[in-house]
Amino acid sequence: MTFNFYKFQEKTRLLILAFLVGICSGLAAVLLHTLIRLIKEGLSAVFMPVSSALFYFVLPGIGMLISLLMVRYLVKDNIGHGVTKVLVAITKKEWSIKPHNLWSSILTSSVTIGFGGSVGAEAPIVYTGAAIGSNFSRWTGMSYRSATILIGCGAAGAIAGIFKAPLAGVLFTLEILLFNISMSSIMPLLFSTVSATVVSYVLTGMERPFECDLAPFAMKDMPFYLVLGVFCGLCSVYFLRTTLKLEDLLSRFRGPYLRWIICAVALGVLILLFPPLFGEGYDSLIPFLKGLTPQPEDGQVLGGVEGWLATPWGVPLFFLLVMLLKVFAMTFTNAGGGVGGTFGPTLIVGALAGFVLARTANLLLASSSITLPEQNFVLVGMAGLMSGVMQAPMTAIFLIAEITGGYDLLLPLILTATVAFGITRCFEHYSIYSKRIAATGELLTHDNDQAVLTLLKTGDLVETDFVPVPVDATLGDLVKAISKSSRNIFPVLDADARFQGYVSLENVRRDMFNTSLYSKRFVYNYLQSAPEYVFENEGMDSVMKKFEVSGAWNLPVVKEDRTYVGFVSKSKIFSSYREELRELSSD
């Protein structure tokens, strides 16, 4: 007996595919981490005995160059900013992510990070997972809604696989990617994240990604966690704005190789001075999560910078600088041709923010009986910054709890993440992933009405069955056009097909049966100006405002040079709105 996949209902097929997508995403996550580790260990064995300066200064730039060449000549596509790319695909209904993304992000990001690029592996693996879900849905002919859910399953499975955190994978998809999903659709996400997590545990062992020695939670520390939330919120604003402004600044260097030289030198100098900026940076967090202070002999952490430890304030000052400069190192890596994300750097900056605040407080309160558990603040700081930068407090809370086993700190995690989220929202309404999309007016939100308007595209709603007439045509010519048309509006165009106005059947009805006027009166005698113009790529939210202000039922659609395209009507928009809302809300 042969297995017939298509005999099942689509909901059943969706669950089967979600399970398979989760397995593949888990395998991809393990593969990426393994490649990064092997490349880093191999390079360290070869170069570190020769020169640590060569290792820190030269290798990250080489990794960026290799990645740049692979993207330009092998992949031949822009694969940076993986999470943002997935958001764009969902927003624009471009759910068919290219097949090369099944491997291209893994290959390029493993080289970038393995050679020391100061970025995270999470965004590339999310893009890979989304590509797995997208291509599974395309190969099996699933509907748009199921394809979108499978993209989310791939992304969720990738997060679950890389962090061994199934619940965080689901929350990541719900908060950041799939803005409008029914509760019944959560089951495929759970199938995907659980299968990805199991694959990760089977292949890499039962240890958590971040092993830590937590101190017992004390209620007396809650005011300090509140302060940490404020600090993480301000750091989130700094992280987000600095990243985007620096990206814009570096994009002015049009030549990719000139940009690579500038970024490679800048990144090499930063890593040489501050070795914790090398690679993802997770290794540098190990002492902090165990409540220890890095020692000078920990070359992989401090690079032998003993001077920073000469005074009690040296360590927090050093890591404050690392925290502030991580944003620059990350942006230099991506702008210079590397492939990586902001997810990992967000965790690093959050951890260092927690450490710096706790160590500073302990130094200031050294004469009192108050001693803050620094490892707890390191952990909670991760959640605080993630909540602010990504605008995803639930993901932040449960990801940190899952990857560290730190459920004992659930109260401070909630407090810090919530406060950081609130502080950030006072300054930035969008996350680092969605801000650029929001600027185009194409961002989906949790507001169903706004989401439907975002999904509707003006170009898809243009009606072109109107019969145009020349501006200098006679009434007789207009009557002939009326006899051929089923519409009561006639666009009037000049010799270059530019829209000049329109003629309404109501206005010409009185004269159209008087044949003596056919050669005496002209179209321009009946011409009316349009109250508003709609551009063919204009956002639907803006189009609806024009309808509201003008009170019109039909508005002309034109190009930037006013070339006529067609008309868009309220009735067509309302009909498409109802259809889109029904699809968006269906289970």
Salt bridges, closest charged atoms under 4 A:
GLU10 OE1 - ARG13 NH2 3.98
GLU41 OE1 - ARG37 NH1 3.68
ASP77 OD2 - LYS98 NZ 3.49
ASP77 OD2 - HIS100 NE2 2.89
ASP221 OD1 - LYS220 NZ 3.46
GLU247 OE2 - HIS81 NE2 3.46
GLU247 OE1 - ARG436 NH2 3.28
ASP248 OD1 - ARG436 NH2 3.03
ASP283 OD2 - LYS40 NZ 3.03
GLU374 OE2 - ARG359 NE 2.65
GLU428 OE2 - ARG241 NE 2.55
GLU428 OE1 - LYS435 NZ 2.80
GLU442 OE1 - LYS92 NZ 3.58
GLU463 OE1 - ARG487 NH1 3.17
ASP465 OD1 - ARG487 NH1 2.80
ASP494 OD2 - ARG498 NE 3.33
ASP496 OD2 - ARG498 NH2 3.43
GLU506 OE1 - ARG509 NH2 3.39
ASP511 OD1 - ARG510 NE 3.86
ASP511 OD2 - ARG521 NE 3.65
GLU538 OE2 - LYS546 NZ 3.01
GLU580 OE1 - LYS93 NZ 2.84
